[in-house]
Amino acid sequence: MNERSMPLDYYVTISTSDDKLSAYLLISNTNDSFSVKIGELEELLKSHSIIHGVDRTQLVQIASDPKPYFFQKVTIARGTKAIDGLNGSIKYIYDLDNEDKRPLELEDGKVDFKQVLSLHNVKKGQLIGQRILATEGNPGRAVTGEVIFAKAGKEARFKIGKNVIMDADRMAIYSAIDGMIVKTDRDKINVFPIYEINGDVDYSVGHIDFIGTVVVRGNVLPGFKIRAAGDIRVLGGVEAAELEADGSIEISAGIVGQSKAKVKAGKNVKSSFIQDAVVEASEDVIVSQSIMHSTIRAGRTVNCNGSKGLIVGGTIQAGEKVVARTIGNSMATVTVVEVGVLPELRNELIHLRGQLKVLSENSDKSDKALSLLDQLAAAGQLSPDKVAMRIKLNHTKKQAFEELTAIRERILEIEKSLEDSEHAKVQVISTIYGGAKVVIGRYTKFIKDPVSRLMFQLNDGDISMVAFK
């Protein structure tokens, strides 16, 4: 090997990248006789402060045969890159950024286009979102040994709107009320107690199940359902739809039920008119115009005494009182008005009497069959299968007796409540027509001819008609 006439750094240039994550070796100013030892290369690197990430295998290859590396910039050291920290984030219980409205796909592969919108319901005190902290990151190291600092992740911050509270550690947010989560402008998280539809409840909206109050500024179209833990207010009309609220229901333009509408409220139902529908209210049903061919059940009062105030057809049941301007019509359309007991008790009584009849008939059949089997037993003519039948019938008879006893006791209990109807009344402001039937408690009065301006109430065990001015 020829002696070099110049220092090694004349022939070999060491350089680094701008970020000091790479070091390079370049052999130049030489000829084919150039040679170098591995130790010399290592010392040269140290003289340039290249101490981290040195590729010694590469250096060994260069030292053993430098010629292939002439006039090439060869990487002979690699630093450790810094890993920046991850930004903090917020994990919500709902995907608040997904605004797509896709219909619900059922298990059988069919699609329910009425199930379009999923409301983000929350209860008071329920967790809405949790903050995930940012990370610091991992520092790196340059080929010269200096530390390369990592950039820490940016912390996420809650943007709180209405009815949302944060815990003391600022790590979670909770709902202050029952309602729905809504992300508004500037990404603020709110919980609103009212869900408002600025139009009809149709296929673009779908069924609604909301934990607060629902306001519909249009109509509720046939086949759709609204369920609300608060109130329901419909500024338009309700067609063959189903509405249920724990609070009250108010329908400005009335109900055209097409014999399919069902409206049920935990408090009151108020509507301009009701036609061909089933309406239930734990308290009052208030109608300004008319109730036609409908089933109405109110825990307290049915009030239909507006300028028209007409009740015709169907069945009206109220726990305390029914007030109407007109009941029935000149065509003697059958119209039933029942007061003096909660509607559900009166309907339960009808159901129980039906059950009692069926059980009594079955019990009679069992008694006849047992009587025949007892005769065979007395004559010693019971086969094994007849013995089994006799045992089974005795067991059935015992069960039937217990059921019959329980039903009779419940019927007596309800009938006793029917007796306590002295404050119940039906008030007719204008006219009640023939074909109408008034039931107060357990007493019934059929109307044959039109009568005007009177009140029906119990008096000495009968329904009396009291005129008023």
Protein Blocks (a to p, Z undefined) as FASTA:
>chain_A
ZZdfbdfklmpccdddfkopaccdddehiafkbccdfklmmmmmmmnopaghpafklmmm
mmmommlmgoiacdfbdcdddddddddddddfbdfkbmbdcddddfkopacfklmbccdd
ddehiafbdcddddebjadddfkopacdddddddddddddehiacdfkopaccdfbdcdd
dddehhiacddfbdcdebdddfknopaddfbdcddfbdcdehiacddfbdcddfbdcddd
ddddfbdcddfkopaekomaccddfkbccdfbdchiadddfkbccdfkbcehiacddfkb
ccdfbfnopaeehjdddfkbccdfbgcjfkopacdddehiafklmmmmmmmmmmmmmmmm
mmmmmmmmmmmmmmmmmnopacfklmmmmmmmmmmmmmmmmmmmmmmmmmmmmmmmmmmm
mlgccddfkbccehiacdehjbccddfbdcehiadddeehiacddddZZ
